[in-house]
């Protein structure tokens, strides 16, 4: 019997793939800038590990929630009915949200070397706000900028050199 891949499984696989792409891109980050044994690859590596673990957990959750034996022993009609009931209880996946959040993350990784940490971080935070469909985009943009600028200066204070559009400032 051929099992149909669900949206939840595709989402989990997508999260794992984003983590793997990020892991591949981490190799391009130079290691010479470091502080107290923590190099510039440390935090991106934590994010990558989190994405891969979260994607794997989603895949396992899907399998254990339905029960392997239930799906394999059920007839084709029963399986479709079980999946339809589960989809109705869970609601439809918001693919728009996933696409905007993923696109923001990938754009952040692509832009950080060109426009610096602050502007790329602003774009990432604002993109996540858009994905979550917040109601005040102007406030989201200002707060995203202030958060990214604050993080830039915090890391600068810790001695970490992040890419900047205007060296030492932005």
C-alpha positions as CSV (number, residue, x, y, z in Angstrom):
1,X,0.0,0.0,0.0
2,X,1.4,3.4,-1.0
3,X,1.1,6.0,1.8
4,X,0.2,9.6,0.8
5,X,2.6,12.3,2.0
6,X,0.7,14.8,4.1
7,X,1.2,18.6,4.4
8,X,2.6,18.1,7.9
9,X,5.2,15.7,6.6
10,X,6.1,18.1,3.7
11,X,6.5,20.9,6.3
12,X,8.8,18.8,8.4
13,X,10.9,17.8,5.4
14,X,11.0,21.5,4.3
15,X,12.3,22.5,7.8
16,X,15.0,19.8,7.7
17,X,16.0,20.9,4.2
18,X,16.3,24.6,5.3
19,X,18.5,23.4,8.2
20,X,20.7,21.4,5.8
21,X,21.0,24.4,3.4
22,X,21.9,26.6,6.3
23,X,24.5,24.0,7.5
24,X,26.1,24.1,4.1
25,X,26.2,27.9,4.1
26,X,27.8,28.1,7.6
27,X,31.0,26.8,6.0
28,X,31.3,30.2,4.2
29,X,31.4,32.1,7.5
30,X,35.1,33.0,8.3
31,X,36.3,31.7,11.6
32,X,39.0,34.2,12.3
33,X,36.7,36.5,14.3
34,X,36.0,34.9,17.7
35,X,35.6,35.8,21.3
36,X,36.3,33.6,24.3
37,X,36.2,30.4,22.2
38,X,32.8,31.2,20.6
39,X,33.3,31.9,16.9
40,X,30.9,33.4,14.4
41,X,29.6,30.0,13.5
42,X,28.3,29.1,17.0
43,X,24.9,30.7,16.9
44,X,24.1,29.8,13.3
45,X,25.0,26.2,14.2
46,X,22.6,26.3,17.1
47,X,19.8,27.4,14.7
48,X,20.7,24.7,12.3
49,X,20.6,22.0,15.0
50,X,17.3,23.4,16.2
51,X,15.8,23.3,12.7
52,X,16.9,19.8,12.0
53,X,15.8,18.5,15.4
54,X,12.4,20.3,15.1
55,X,11.9,18.9,11.6
56,X,12.7,15.4,12.8
57,X,10.4,15.8,15.8
58,X,7.6,16.8,13.5
59,X,8.1,13.8,11.4
60,X,8.2,11.5,14.4
61,X,5.1,13.2,16.0
62,X,3.1,12.6,12.8
63,X,4.1,8.9,12.8
64,X,3.4,8.3,16.5
65,X,0.1,10.3,16.6
66,X,-1.5,8.2,13.9
67,X,0.1,5.0,15.1
68,X,1.9,2.9,12.5
69,X,-0.2,-0.2,13.0
70,X,-3.5,1.8,12.7
71,X,-2.6,3.1,9.3
72,X,-1.1,-0.1,8.0
73,X,-3.9,-2.3,9.2
74,X,-6.7,0.0,8.1
75,X,-8.2,-0.4,4.7
76,X,-7.8,2.3,2.1
77,X,-11.2,3.8,2.8
78,X,-10.5,3.8,6.5
79,X,-7.1,5.4,6.1
80,X,-8.6,8.2,4.0
81,X,-11.3,8.7,6.5
82,X,-8.8,8.9,9.4
83,X,-6.6,11.4,7.5
84,X,-9.7,13.5,6.6
85,X,-10.8,13.6,10.3
86,X,-7.3,14.5,11.4
87,X,-7.0,17.2,8.8
88,X,-10.4,18.7,9.9
89,X,-9.4,18.6,13.6
90,X,-6.0,20.2,12.9
91,X,-7.1,22.8,10.3
92,X,-5.4,23.5,7.0
93,X,-1.7,24.4,6.9
94,X,-0.9,28.0,6.3
95,X,1.5,27.7,3.5
96,X,1.6,31.5,3.0
97,X,3.1,31.9,6.5
98,X,5.6,29.1,5.9
99,X,6.7,30.6,2.5
100,X,7.1,34.2,3.9
101,X,9.0,33.0,7.0
102,X,11.3,30.7,5.0
103,X,11.9,33.3,2.4
104,X,12.8,35.9,5.0
105,X,15.3,33.5,6.6
106,X,16.9,32.7,3.2
107,X,17.0,36.4,2.2
108,X,18.6,37.3,5.6
109,X,21.3,34.7,4.9
110,X,21.9,36.0,1.4
111,X,21.8,39.7,2.3
112,X,23.8,39.8,5.5
113,X,27.1,40.1,3.7
114,X,25.8,42.8,1.4
115,X,23.8,45.1,3.7
116,X,25.1,44.2,7.1
117,X,23.7,42.5,10.1
118,X,21.3,45.3,11.2
119,X,19.4,45.7,7.9
120,X,19.4,42.0,7.2
121,X,18.2,41.3,10.7
122,X,15.5,44.0,10.3
123,X,14.3,42.3,7.1
124,X,14.2,38.9,8.9
125,X,12.3,40.1,11.9
126,X,9.9,42.1,9.8
127,X,9.4,39.1,7.5
128,X,8.4,37.0,10.5
129,X,6.0,39.6,11.6
130,X,4.4,39.6,8.1
131,X,4.2,35.8,8.2
132,X,2.4,36.0,11.5
133,X,0.0,38.5,10.0
134,X,0.5,41.2,12.7
135,X,-1.8,44.2,12.4
136,X,0.7,47.1,12.8
137,X,3.4,46.8,10.0
138,X,4.9,50.3,10.7
139,X,5.4,49.5,14.3
140,X,6.8,46.0,13.4
141,X,9.3,47.6,11.1
142,X,10.5,50.1,13.7
143,X,10.8,47.4,16.4
144,X,12.5,45.0,14.0
145,X,15.1,47.7,13.2
146,X,15.6,48.6,16.9
147,X,16.0,44.9,17.9
148,X,18.5,44.2,15.1
149,X,20.4,47.4,15.9
150,X,20.5,46.5,19.6
151,X,21.7,43.0,18.9
152,X,24.4,44.4,16.6
153,X,25.8,46.7,19.4
154,X,25.4,43.9,22.0
155,X,27.6,41.6,19.9
156,X,30.0,44.5,19.2
157,X,30.3,45.0,22.9
158,X,31.1,41.3,23.3
159,X,33.8,41.6,20.8
160,X,32.1,39.8,17.9
161,X,32.6,41.3,14.5
162,X,29.4,41.2,12.5
163,X,29.0,42.4,8.9
164,X,28.0,46.1,8.9
165,X,26.8,48.5,6.2
166,X,28.5,51.4,8.0
167,X,31.4,50.0,9.9
168,X,30.9,50.0,13.7
169,X,27.5,51.8,13.5
170,X,24.9,49.9,11.4
